[in-house]
Amino acid sequence: MTPSQPTASPASGLGDAVAAAAQAVAARVIAWRRDLHQHPELGNRETRTAGLVAAHLRDLGFDEVRTGIAHTGVVGLLRGARPGPVVALRADMDALPVAEEVDLPFASRVRSVWNGEAVGVMHACGHDAHVAILMGVAEVLAGLRERLAGSVKFIFQPAEEMPPEGEDGGARLMIDEGALENPRPAAIFGLHVTSRLPSGVIGYRPGPTMASSDRMKVTIHGRQTHGAMPWFGVDPIVTAAQVVLGLQTIVSRTQDLTHEPAVVTVGAIKGGVRENIVPDEVEMRGTIRSFDEAMRDDIHERVRTLAEAIARGSRAGCTVCITKDYPVTVNDPALTEAMLPTLRRAAGADKVHLVPKVMGAEDFSFFQRVLPGLFIFLGVTEPGTALAQAAPNHSPRFRIDESGLELGVRALAGLACDFLELDPPSPTRNPTPGALA
């Protein structure tokens, strides 16, 4: 094994203590999760959540607690009594503009405004569980600080689900505002609850794990005319239809899908006001997903070229705007391999599964462009429930089996403790902030 590769994670000697402390705090984790679920907050507006987190870290005697990072983010530093490296743990705090349809005594009834529109608000992606789990980990590790060989940085992040239009936010802004500095961690860990796995199961994958995510807006500029006399104008609706069909050939006919999967989806089309008027323009919005940065750039170029060429052939104009949101979530392969024993000790060897790639996206990927990172999945579907029938994340019917949260505490606390014992502590690479460009 070369010096740049860590050995498999050792049993830090804290395994039994972590398990016992996680069990002791489990009921509080569930109570925190229920409180957060009943009081969800949208991206960049997580003031109550941040206040609860900051107060909790201060009560635990954290060495540093910084607030107001990237609007509402909280960063806490717990220094162990023994010297050693720094490791980071991250949880996202924001909810979604979704009206809850789950019949729970602590169901959300919150209403708010998102991008100018009145909406219901719900933790439909499970970030309430992420915050509660990391609060539990903070309590576990604070109780073990005399035995910690290094320091643990706790990052509670706003706006993972994207900030409101016209605002910055999320992981990238936290990085820009110094969340990973003073001190700089050697690695970062995070998790996401999922209905695609049963409670008690952890999913992992080395290398590209979650897709990049980019927003696409294509506007076709025609010339308005009477619907009975289309030859007097330029029909952007017919042109848009041809563009939609053409876009479907980009992945199926130009990308090597034996290398990595990709998706180009048009999710919204707007144009026209009545049946007998050919409108001036049609707007299409969609998403682009991929697992390879070179493929990502190539797809962007092909979307522009194809849409503009089809429009030109119809004598229409075309404006293409592609916004890069999140890069590919890439789990450092050596770090993943090194930490597998930790995950297996936390869950049981038969409960740690290699999972397929996920077309969903995560802005944890920005942290991984600066530090080696590992992002895992925590099953929260009640055992015995068919996974195909479980409501997915982002559904108004998404629900969590809270008995699975204790494993999340054991896993994250164990990853932190065992990583601090790695020799050497730094995995295969040490990216620089310039990688964010």
C-alpha positions as a Markdown table, in Angstrom:
| # | Residue | x | y | z |
|---|---|---|---|---|
| 1 | Met | 0.0 | 0.0 | 0.0 |
| 2 | Thr | 1.5 | 3.4 | -1.0 |
| 3 | Pro | 1.9 | 6.2 | 1.5 |
| 4 | Ser | -0.9 | 8.2 | -0.3 |
| 5 | Gln | -3.5 | 5.5 | 0.5 |
| 6 | Pro | -5.1 | 5.1 | 4.0 |
| 7 | Thr | -5.2 | 1.7 | 5.6 |
| 8 | Ala | -8.6 | 0.2 | 6.3 |
| 9 | Ser | -10.3 | 2.0 | 9.2 |
| 10 | Pro | -9.2 | 0.6 | 12.5 |
| 11 | Ala | -11.5 | 0.0 | 15.4 |
| 12 | Ser | -10.7 | 3.2 | 17.2 |
| 13 | Gly | -11.4 | 1.7 | 20.5 |
| 14 | Leu | -14.5 | 3.9 | 20.8 |
| 15 | Gly | -16.9 | 1.5 | 19.0 |
| 16 | Asp | -18.7 | 0.2 | 22.0 |
| 17 | Ala | -18.8 | 3.7 | 23.6 |
| 18 | Val | -20.2 | 5.2 | 20.4 |
| 19 | Ala | -22.9 | 2.5 | 20.2 |
| 20 | Ala | -23.9 | 2.9 | 23.8 |
| 21 | Ala | -24.0 | 6.7 | 23.5 |
| 22 | Ala | -26.0 | 6.5 | 20.2 |
| 23 | Gln | -28.6 | 4.3 | 21.9 |
| 24 | Ala | -28.8 | 6.7 | 24.9 |
| 25 | Val | -29.4 | 9.7 | 22.6 |
| 26 | Ala | -31.8 | 7.9 | 20.2 |
| 27 | Ala | -35.0 | 9.1 | 21.8 |
| 28 | Arg | -33.8 | 12.7 | 21.8 |
| 29 | Val | -32.8 | 12.4 | 18.1 |
| 30 | Ile | -36.4 | 11.3 | 17.3 |
| 31 | Ala | -37.8 | 14.2 | 19.4 |
| 32 | Trp | -35.5 | 16.7 | 17.6 |
| 33 | Arg | -36.5 | 15.3 | 14.2 |
| 34 | Arg | -40.2 | 15.6 | 15.0 |
| 35 | Asp | -39.8 | 19.2 | 16.2 |
| 36 | Leu | -37.9 | 20.1 | 13.0 |
| 37 | His | -40.4 | 18.2 | 10.9 |
| 38 | Gln | -43.3 | 20.2 | 12.4 |
| 39 | His | -41.4 | 23.5 | 11.8 |
| 40 | Pro | -39.8 | 23.2 | 8.4 |
| 41 | Glu | -38.0 | 26.2 | 6.8 |
| 42 | Leu | -37.1 | 26.9 | 3.2 |
| 43 | Gly | -33.6 | 27.5 | 1.8 |
| 44 | Asn | -31.8 | 30.5 | 3.2 |
| 45 | Arg | -34.6 | 30.9 | 5.7 |
| 46 | Glu | -33.6 | 28.2 | 8.3 |
| 47 | Thr | -33.4 | 30.7 | 11.2 |
| 48 | Arg | -35.2 | 28.6 | 13.8 |
| 49 | Thr | -33.4 | 25.5 | 12.8 |
| 50 | Ala | -30.0 | 27.2 | 13.0 |
| 51 | Gly | -30.9 | 28.7 | 16.4 |
| 52 | Leu | -31.7 | 25.2 | 17.8 |
| 53 | Val | -28.5 | 23.8 | 16.4 |
| 54 | Ala | -26.2 | 26.6 | 17.6 |
| 55 | Ala | -27.8 | 26.5 | 21.1 |
| 56 | His | -27.3 | 22.7 | 21.2 |
| 57 | Leu | -23.6 | 22.9 | 20.2 |
| 58 | Arg | -22.9 | 25.7 | 22.8 |
| 59 | Asp | -24.7 | 23.6 | 25.5 |
| 60 | Leu | -22.3 | 20.8 | 24.7 |
| 61 | Gly | -19.3 | 23.0 | 25.3 |
| 62 | Phe | -18.1 | 23.1 | 21.7 |
| 63 | Asp | -14.8 | 25.1 | 21.3 |
| 64 | Glu | -16.2 | 27.2 | 18.5 |
| 65 | Val | -19.7 | 27.8 | 17.2 |
| 66 | Arg | -20.0 | 30.1 | 14.1 |
| 67 | Thr | -23.4 | 31.2 | 12.8 |
| 68 | Gly | -24.7 | 33.2 | 9.8 |
| 69 | Ile | -22.4 | 31.4 | 7.3 |
| 70 | Ala | -24.1 | 31.3 | 3.9 |
| 71 | His | -27.0 | 33.2 | 5.5 |
| 72 | Thr | -28.1 | 30.6 | 8.1 |
| 73 | Gly | -25.4 | 28.0 | 8.2 |
| 74 | Val | -23.8 | 26.8 | 11.5 |
| 75 | Val | -20.3 | 25.5 | 11.9 |
| 76 | Gly | -19.1 | 24.0 | 15.2 |
| 77 | Leu | -15.7 | 22.7 | 16.2 |
| 78 | Leu | -15.1 | 20.0 | 18.8 |
| 79 | Arg | -11.5 | 19.6 | 19.7 |
| 80 | Gly | -10.5 | 16.3 | 21.1 |
| 81 | Ala | -8.1 | 16.0 | 24.1 |
| 82 | Arg | -5.5 | 14.1 | 22.0 |
| 83 | Pro | -3.7 | 15.7 | 19.0 |
| 84 | Gly | -4.6 | 14.6 | 15.6 |
| 85 | Pro | -6.2 | 15.6 | 12.2 |
| 86 | Val | -9.5 | 17.3 | 11.6 |
| 87 | Val | -12.6 | 15.6 | 10.0 |
| 88 | Ala | -15.8 | 17.2 | 8.9 |
| 89 | Leu | -19.4 | 16.0 | 9.2 |
| 90 | Arg | -22.2 | 17.7 | 7.3 |
| 91 | Ala | -26.0 | 17.9 | 7.5 |
| 92 | Asp | -28.4 | 20.0 | 5.3 |
| 93 | Met | -31.2 | 21.9 | 7.0 |
| 94 | Asp | -33.7 | 23.1 | 4.4 |
| 95 | Ala | -37.2 | 21.9 | 3.6 |
| 96 | Leu | -39.1 | 21.9 | 0.3 |
| 97 | Pro | -42.0 | 23.8 | -1.1 |
| 98 | Val | -44.3 | 20.8 | -0.7 |
| 99 | Ala | -47.6 | 20.5 | 1.1 |
| 100 | Glu | -47.5 | 17.5 | 3.4 |
| 101 | Glu | -50.0 | 14.6 | 2.9 |
| 102 | Val | -48.7 | 12.3 | 5.6 |
| 103 | Asp | -51.1 | 11.8 | 8.6 |
| 104 | Leu | -48.8 | 12.4 | 11.5 |
| 105 | Pro | -49.4 | 14.2 | 14.8 |
| 106 | Phe | -46.3 | 16.3 | 14.0 |
| 107 | Ala | -47.1 | 16.8 | 10.3 |
| 108 | Ser | -46.2 | 20.2 | 8.9 |
| 109 | Arg | -48.9 | 22.8 | 8.4 |
| 110 | Val | -46.5 | 25.5 | 7.6 |
| 111 | Arg | -47.2 | 27.8 | 4.7 |
| 112 | Ser | -44.7 | 30.2 | 3.1 |
| 113 | Val | -43.7 | 32.0 | -0.1 |
| 114 | Trp | -41.2 | 30.5 | -2.5 |
| 115 | Asn | -40.1 | 32.5 | -5.6 |
| 116 | Gly | -43.2 | 34.7 | -5.2 |
| 117 | Glu | -45.6 | 31.8 | -4.9 |
| 118 | Ala | -47.6 | 30.7 | -1.8 |
| 119 | Val | -46.6 | 27.1 | -1.0 |
| 120 | Gly | -46.9 | 24.5 | 1.7 |
| 121 | Val | -43.6 | 23.6 | 3.3 |
| 122 | Met | -42.4 | 20.1 | 4.2 |
| 123 | His | -39.3 | 18.1 | 5.0 |
| 124 | Ala | -40.1 | 15.9 | 2.0 |
| 125 | Cys | -36.4 | 15.0 | 1.5 |
| 126 | Gly | -35.6 | 14.1 | 5.1 |
| 127 | His | -33.3 | 16.9 | 6.0 |
| 128 | Asp | -35.0 | 17.1 | 9.4 |
| 129 | Ala | -33.6 | 13.6 | 10.0 |
| 130 | His | -30.1 | 14.7 | 8.8 |
| 131 | Val | -30.1 | 17.6 | 11.3 |
| 132 | Ala | -31.3 | 15.5 | 14.2 |
| 133 | Ile | -28.8 | 12.8 | 13.4 |
| 134 | Leu | -25.9 | 15.2 | 13.4 |
| 135 | Met | -27.1 | 16.9 | 16.6 |
| 136 | Gly | -27.1 | 13.4 | 18.1 |
| 137 | Val | -23.5 | 12.8 | 16.8 |
| 138 | Ala | -22.5 | 16.1 | 18.4 |
| 139 | Glu | -23.8 | 14.9 | 21.7 |
| 140 | Val | -22.1 | 11.5 | 21.4 |
| 141 | Leu | -18.7 | 12.9 | 20.4 |
| 142 | Ala | -18.8 | 15.7 | 23.0 |
| 143 | Gly | -19.1 | 13.0 | 25.6 |
| 144 | Leu | -16.1 | 11.2 | 24.2 |
| 145 | Arg | -13.8 | 14.2 | 23.6 |
| 146 | Glu | -11.3 | 13.1 | 26.2 |
| 147 | Arg | -10.6 | 10.1 | 24.0 |
| 148 | Leu | -10.7 | 11.8 | 20.6 |
| 149 | Ala | -7.4 | 11.9 | 18.6 |
| 150 | Gly | -8.1 | 15.1 | 16.7 |
| 151 | Ser | -11.0 | 17.5 | 16.0 |
| 152 | Val | -14.4 | 17.2 | 14.4 |
| 153 | Lys | -16.0 | 20.1 | 12.4 |
| 154 | Phe | -19.8 | 20.0 | 12.3 |
| 155 | Ile | -21.3 | 21.7 | 9.3 |
| 156 | Phe | -25.0 | 22.4 | 9.3 |
| 157 | Gln | -25.8 | 23.7 | 5.8 |
| 158 | Pro | -28.7 | 25.7 | 4.4 |
| 159 | Ala | -30.2 | 25.6 | 0.9 |
| 160 | Glu | -29.1 | 22.2 | -0.3 |
| 161 | Glu | -32.4 | 22.2 | -2.4 |
| 162 | Met | -31.3 | 25.4 | -4.1 |
| 163 | Pro | -31.7 | 29.0 | -2.7 |
| 164 | Pro | -34.5 | 31.2 | -3.9 |
| 165 | Glu | -34.1 | 32.8 | -7.3 |
| 166 | Gly | -31.7 | 35.7 | -7.2 |
| 167 | Glu | -29.9 | 34.5 | -4.1 |
| 168 | Asp | -26.7 | 32.5 | -3.5 |
| 169 | Gly | -26.6 | 29.7 | -1.0 |
| 170 | Gly | -25.8 | 26.2 | -0.2 |
| 171 | Ala | -22.5 | 24.3 | 0.0 |
| 172 | Arg | -20.6 | 26.5 | -2.4 |
| 173 | Leu | -21.4 | 29.7 | -0.5 |
| 174 | Met | -20.4 | 28.0 | 2.8 |
| 175 | Ile | -17.1 | 27.1 | 1.2 |
| 176 | Asp | -16.6 | 30.7 | -0.1 |
| 177 | Glu | -17.3 | 32.0 | 3.4 |
| 178 | Gly | -14.7 | 29.8 | 5.0 |
| 179 | Ala | -16.6 | 26.8 | 6.4 |
| 180 | Leu | -13.8 | 24.5 | 5.5 |
| 181 | Glu | -11.0 | 26.7 | 6.9 |
| 182 | Asn | -9.4 | 27.4 | 10.3 |
| 183 | Pro | -8.9 | 24.5 | 10.7 |
| 184 | Arg | -9.1 | 22.7 | 7.4 |
| 185 | Pro | -10.4 | 19.1 | 7.5 |
| 186 | Ala | -8.6 | 16.2 | 5.9 |
| 187 | Ala | -11.9 | 14.6 | 4.8 |
| 188 | Ile | -15.7 | 15.1 | 5.0 |
| 189 | Phe | -18.6 | 12.7 | 5.6 |
| 190 | Gly | -22.3 | 13.0 | 5.0 |
| 191 | Leu | -25.4 | 10.9 | 4.6 |
| 192 | His | -28.9 | 11.0 | 3.1 |
| 193 | Val | -32.0 | 9.2 | 4.2 |
| 194 | Thr | -33.7 | 7.3 | 1.5 |
| 195 | Ser | -36.9 | 5.3 | 0.9 |
| 196 | Arg | -35.1 | 3.1 | -1.6 |
| 197 | Leu | -33.5 | 1.1 | 1.3 |
| 198 | Pro | -35.1 | -0.4 | 4.4 |
| 199 | Ser | -34.3 | 0.8 | 7.9 |
| 200 | Gly | -31.1 | -0.7 | 9.2 |
| 201 | Val | -29.4 | -0.7 | 5.8 |
| 202 | Ile | -26.6 | 1.6 | 4.7 |
| 203 | Gly | -25.9 | 2.1 | 1.0 |
| 204 | Tyr | -22.5 | 3.2 | -0.4 |
| 205 | Arg | -20.7 | 3.5 | -3.8 |
| 206 | Pro | -17.1 | 4.5 | -4.6 |
| 207 | Gly | -16.4 | 7.0 | -7.4 |
| 208 | Pro | -19.3 | 8.8 | -9.2 |
| 209 | Thr | -22.4 | 8.2 | -7.0 |
| 210 | Met | -24.9 | 11.0 | -7.7 |
| 211 | Ala | -25.3 | 12.9 | -10.9 |
| 212 | Ser | -24.5 | 16.4 | -11.8 |
| 213 | Ser | -27.5 | 18.7 | -12.2 |
| 214 | Asp | -28.0 | 21.5 | -14.6 |
| 215 | Arg | -31.0 | 23.6 | -15.5 |
| 216 | Met | -31.8 | 24.1 | -19.2 |
| 217 | Lys | -34.0 | 26.9 | -20.6 |
| 218 | Val | -34.7 | 27.0 | -24.4 |
| 219 | Thr | -36.7 | 29.8 | -25.8 |
| 220 | Ile | -38.0 | 29.6 | -29.4 |
| 221 | His | -38.7 | 33.0 | -30.9 |
| 222 | Gly | -41.4 | 32.9 | -33.7 |
| 223 | Arg | -43.7 | 35.5 | -35.2 |
| 224 | Gln | -47.3 | 35.7 | -34.0 |
| 225 | Thr | -50.1 | 35.2 | -36.5 |
| 226 | His | -53.6 | 33.9 | -36.8 |
| 227 | Gly | -53.9 | 30.1 | -36.3 |
| 228 | Ala | -55.9 | 29.8 | -39.5 |
| 229 | Met | -53.1 | 31.4 | -41.5 |
| 230 | Pro | -49.8 | 30.1 | -40.1 |
| 231 | Trp | -47.9 | 30.9 | -43.3 |
| 232 | Phe | -48.0 | 34.6 | -42.3 |
| 233 | Gly | -45.9 | 33.9 | -39.2 |
| 234 | Val | -43.3 | 31.5 | -37.8 |
| 235 | Asp | -44.7 | 28.9 | -35.5 |
| 236 | Pro | -42.6 | 28.4 | -32.3 |
| 237 | Ile | -44.9 | 25.6 | -31.0 |
| 238 | Val | -44.1 | 23.3 | -33.9 |
| 239 | Thr | -40.5 | 24.3 | -33.8 |
| 240 | Ala | -40.4 | 23.6 | -30.0 |
| 241 | Ala | -41.9 | 20.1 | -30.6 |
| 242 | Gln | -39.2 | 19.4 | -33.1 |
| 243 | Val | -36.6 | 20.6 | -30.6 |
| 244 | Val | -38.0 | 18.3 | -27.9 |
| 245 | Leu | -37.7 | 15.3 | -30.1 |
| 246 | Gly | -34.3 | 16.3 | -31.3 |
| 247 | Leu | -33.0 | 16.6 | -27.7 |
| 248 | Gln | -33.9 | 13.0 | -27.1 |
| 249 | Thr | -31.3 | 11.9 | -29.6 |
| 250 | Ile | -28.4 | 13.6 | -27.7 |
| 251 | Val | -28.1 | 10.9 | -25.1 |
| 252 | Ser | -29.4 | 8.0 | -27.2 |
| 253 | Arg | -27.2 | 8.7 | -30.3 |
| 254 | Thr | -24.2 | 10.8 | -29.2 |
| 255 | Gln | -23.2 | 9.6 | -25.7 |
| 256 | Asp | -21.3 | 6.4 | -24.9 |
| 257 | Leu | -23.7 | 5.0 | -22.3 |
| 258 | Thr | -21.4 | 2.1 | -21.6 |
| 259 | His | -19.1 | 4.7 | -20.0 |
| 260 | Glu | -21.7 | 6.6 | -17.9 |
| 261 | Pro | -25.5 | 7.2 | -18.0 |
| 262 | Ala | -26.9 | 10.6 | -18.8 |
| 263 | Val | -30.4 | 12.2 | -19.1 |
| 264 | Val | -31.8 | 15.2 | -20.9 |
| 265 | Thr | -35.4 | 15.9 | -19.8 |
| 266 | Val | -37.8 | 18.6 | -20.8 |
| 267 | Gly | -40.1 | 19.1 | -17.9 |
| 268 | Ala | -42.1 | 22.2 | -18.8 |
| 269 | Ile | -43.3 | 24.0 | -21.9 |
| 270 | Lys | -45.1 | 27.3 | -21.9 |
| 271 | Gly | -46.4 | 29.1 | -25.0 |
| 272 | Gly | -49.6 | 30.6 | -26.3 |
| 273 | Val | -52.8 | 31.8 | -24.8 |
| 274 | Arg | -55.6 | 30.5 | -27.0 |
| 275 | Glu | -56.3 | 27.9 | -29.7 |
| 276 | Asn | -56.4 | 30.2 | -32.7 |
| 277 | Ile | -53.3 | 32.2 | -32.2 |
| 278 | Val | -49.8 | 31.2 | -33.1 |
| 279 | Pro | -47.7 | 32.9 | -30.4 |
| 280 | Asp | -44.5 | 34.8 | -30.6 |
| 281 | Glu | -42.5 | 32.4 | -28.4 |
| 282 | Val | -42.4 | 29.2 | -26.5 |
| 283 | Glu | -40.2 | 28.5 | -23.5 |
| 284 | Met | -39.0 | 25.0 | -22.5 |
| 285 | Arg | -37.4 | 24.1 | -19.2 |
| 286 | Gly | -35.6 | 21.0 | -18.4 |
| 287 | Thr | -32.8 | 19.2 | -16.5 |
| 288 | Ile | -29.5 | 17.6 | -17.7 |
| 289 | Arg | -27.9 | 14.9 | -15.6 |
| 290 | Ser | -24.6 | 13.1 | -16.1 |
| 291 | Phe | -21.8 | 11.3 | -14.1 |
| 292 | Asp | -18.8 | 12.5 | -16.1 |
| 293 | Glu | -17.7 | 16.1 | -16.4 |
| 294 | Ala | -16.5 | 15.7 | -20.0 |
| 295 | Met | -19.8 | 14.2 | -21.0 |
| 296 | Arg | -21.6 | 17.0 | -19.2 |
| 297 | Asp | -19.8 | 19.7 | -21.2 |
| 298 | Asp | -20.4 | 17.8 | -24.4 |
| 299 | Ile | -24.1 | 17.4 | -23.8 |
| 300 | His | -24.4 | 21.2 | -23.1 |
| 301 | Glu | -22.7 | 22.0 | -26.4 |
| 302 | Arg | -24.9 | 19.6 | -28.3 |
| 303 | Val | -28.1 | 21.0 | -26.7 |
| 304 | Arg | -27.2 | 24.4 | -27.9 |
| 305 | Thr | -26.1 | 23.4 | -31.4 |
| 306 | Leu | -29.1 | 21.1 | -32.0 |
| 307 | Ala | -31.8 | 23.5 | -30.7 |
| 308 | Glu | -30.4 | 26.5 | -32.6 |
| 309 | Ala | -30.0 | 24.5 | -35.8 |
| 310 | Ile | -33.6 | 23.2 | -35.6 |
| 311 | Ala | -34.9 | 26.7 | -35.0 |
| 312 | Arg | -32.9 | 28.1 | -37.8 |
| 313 | Gly | -34.3 | 25.5 | -40.2 |
| 314 | Ser | -37.8 | 26.7 | -39.2 |
| 315 | Arg | -36.8 | 30.3 | -39.6 |
| 316 | Ala | -37.3 | 30.8 | -35.9 |
| 317 | Gly | -34.9 | 32.3 | -33.4 |
| 318 | Cys | -33.5 | 30.4 | -30.4 |
| 319 | Thr | -32.0 | 31.3 | -27.1 |
| 320 | Val | -30.4 | 28.5 | -25.0 |
| 321 | Cys | -29.5 | 29.1 | -21.3 |
| 322 | Ile | -27.8 | 26.3 | -19.3 |
| 323 | Thr | -27.1 | 26.9 | -15.7 |
| 324 | Lys | -24.6 | 24.5 | -14.0 |
| 325 | Asp | -26.0 | 23.8 | -10.5 |
| 326 | Tyr | -24.3 | 20.8 | -8.9 |
| 327 | Pro | -21.3 | 18.8 | -10.0 |
| 328 | Val | -21.1 | 15.0 | -9.8 |
| 329 | Thr | -21.0 | 13.6 | -6.3 |
| 330 | Val | -17.8 | 11.6 | -6.3 |
| 331 | Asn | -16.9 | 9.4 | -3.4 |
| 332 | Asp | -13.1 | 9.2 | -3.0 |
| 333 | Pro | -12.4 | 5.5 | -3.8 |
| 334 | Ala | -9.6 | 5.0 | -1.3 |
| 335 | Leu | -11.5 | 6.7 | 1.5 |
| 336 | Thr | -14.6 | 4.7 | 0.7 |
| 337 | Glu | -12.6 | 1.4 | 0.9 |
| 338 | Ala | -10.9 | 2.5 | 4.1 |
| 339 | Met | -14.1 | 3.3 | 5.9 |
| 340 | Leu | -16.1 | 0.2 | 4.8 |
| 341 | Pro | -15.1 | -1.7 | 8.0 |
| 342 | Thr | -16.6 | 1.2 | 10.0 |
| 343 | Leu | -19.9 | 1.1 | 8.2 |
| 344 | Arg | -20.0 | -2.7 | 8.6 |
| 345 | Arg | -19.3 | -2.4 | 12.4 |
| 346 | Ala | -22.1 | 0.1 | 12.7 |
| 347 | Ala | -24.8 | -1.7 | 10.7 |
| 348 | Gly | -23.6 | -5.3 | 10.5 |
| 349 | Ala | -21.7 | -6.7 | 7.4 |
| 350 | Asp | -24.9 | -8.0 | 5.8 |
| 351 | Lys | -26.6 | -4.6 | 6.1 |
| 352 | Val | -24.1 | -2.5 | 4.1 |
| 353 | His | -24.9 | -2.7 | 0.4 |
| 354 | Leu | -23.2 | -1.5 | -2.7 |
| 355 | Val | -25.9 | 0.6 | -4.4 |
| 356 | Pro | -26.5 | 1.7 | -8.0 |
| 357 | Lys | -25.7 | 5.2 | -9.2 |
| 358 | Val | -28.4 | 7.8 | -8.3 |
| 359 | Met | -29.6 | 10.3 | -10.9 |
| 360 | Gly | -30.5 | 12.7 | -8.1 |
| 361 | Ala | -28.0 | 15.4 | -7.3 |
| 362 | Glu | -26.4 | 16.7 | -4.1 |
| 363 | Asp | -24.4 | 19.8 | -3.4 |
| 364 | Phe | -22.3 | 17.8 | -1.0 |
| 365 | Ser | -20.4 | 17.4 | -4.3 |
| 366 | Phe | -18.9 | 20.9 | -3.8 |
| 367 | Phe | -17.3 | 19.9 | -0.6 |
| 368 | Gln | -15.9 | 16.8 | -2.4 |
| 369 | Arg | -14.2 | 19.1 | -4.9 |
| 370 | Val | -12.2 | 20.6 | -2.0 |
| 371 | Leu | -11.8 | 17.6 | 0.3 |
| 372 | Pro | -11.8 | 13.8 | -0.1 |
| 373 | Gly | -15.4 | 12.8 | 0.9 |
| 374 | Leu | -17.7 | 9.9 | 1.4 |
| 375 | Phe | -21.5 | 10.3 | 1.1 |
| 376 | Ile | -23.6 | 7.4 | 2.2 |
| 377 | Phe | -27.3 | 6.5 | 2.1 |
| 378 | Leu | -29.4 | 5.5 | 5.2 |
| 379 | Gly | -32.5 | 3.4 | 4.7 |
| 380 | Val | -35.6 | 4.7 | 6.4 |
| 381 | Thr | -38.4 | 2.5 | 5.0 |
| 382 | Glu | -40.1 | 0.3 | 7.5 |
| 383 | Pro | -39.0 | -3.3 | 7.1 |
| 384 | Gly | -41.6 | -5.3 | 5.4 |
| 385 | Thr | -42.8 | -2.4 | 3.3 |
| 386 | Ala | -42.2 | -3.0 | -0.4 |
| 387 | Leu | -39.6 | -0.5 | -1.5 |
| 388 | Ala | -41.4 | 0.0 | -4.8 |
| 389 | Gln | -44.5 | 1.1 | -2.9 |
| 390 | Ala | -42.7 | 3.5 | -0.5 |
| 391 | Ala | -43.2 | 7.2 | -1.4 |
| 392 | Pro | -39.9 | 8.6 | -2.7 |
| 393 | Asn | -38.0 | 11.5 | -1.4 |
| 394 | His | -39.6 | 14.8 | -2.5 |
| 395 | Ser | -43.1 | 13.2 | -2.4 |
| 396 | Pro | -45.8 | 14.9 | -0.2 |
| 397 | Arg | -46.3 | 11.3 | 1.1 |
| 398 | Phe | -42.6 | 10.7 | 2.0 |
| 399 | Arg | -42.3 | 9.2 | 5.5 |
| 400 | Ile | -39.4 | 8.0 | 7.7 |
| 401 | Asp | -39.2 | 5.0 | 9.9 |
| 402 | Glu | -37.5 | 6.7 | 12.9 |
| 403 | Ser | -36.1 | 3.5 | 14.3 |
| 404 | Gly | -33.4 | 3.8 | 11.5 |
| 405 | Leu | -32.1 | 7.1 | 12.8 |
| 406 | Glu | -29.9 | 5.6 | 15.6 |
| 407 | Leu | -27.9 | 3.8 | 12.9 |
| 408 | Gly | -27.2 | 7.2 | 11.3 |
| 409 | Val | -25.8 | 8.4 | 14.5 |
| 410 | Arg | -23.6 | 5.3 | 15.0 |
| 411 | Ala | -22.4 | 5.5 | 11.4 |
| 412 | Leu | -21.4 | 9.2 | 11.3 |
| 413 | Ala | -19.9 | 9.1 | 14.8 |
| 414 | Gly | -18.0 | 6.0 | 13.9 |
| 415 | Leu | -16.7 | 7.4 | 10.7 |
| 416 | Ala | -15.4 | 10.4 | 12.5 |
| 417 | Cys | -13.7 | 8.5 | 15.3 |
| 418 | Asp | -12.2 | 5.8 | 13.0 |
| 419 | Phe | -11.0 | 8.4 | 10.4 |
| 420 | Leu | -9.0 | 10.2 | 13.1 |
| 421 | Glu | -7.1 | 6.9 | 13.7 |
| 422 | Leu | -6.2 | 6.4 | 10.0 |
| 423 | Asp | -2.5 | 6.1 | 9.1 |
| 424 | Pro | -2.0 | 8.2 | 7.2 |
| 425 | Pro | -5.0 | 10.4 | 7.8 |
| 426 | Ser | -5.2 | 12.0 | 4.3 |
| 427 | Pro | -6.7 | 9.8 | 1.5 |
| 428 | Thr | -5.7 | 9.6 | -2.1 |
| 429 | Arg | -5.9 | 13.3 | -3.1 |
| 430 | Asn | -6.0 | 16.8 | -1.8 |
| 431 | Pro | -8.1 | 18.9 | -4.1 |
| 432 | Thr | -7.8 | 22.6 | -4.0 |
| 433 | Pro | -10.5 | 25.3 | -3.9 |
| 434 | Gly | -9.6 | 26.1 | -7.5 |
| 435 | Ala | -11.4 | 22.9 | -8.5 |
| 436 | Leu | -14.6 | 24.7 | -7.9 |
| 437 | Ala | -14.2 | 26.9 | -10.9 |
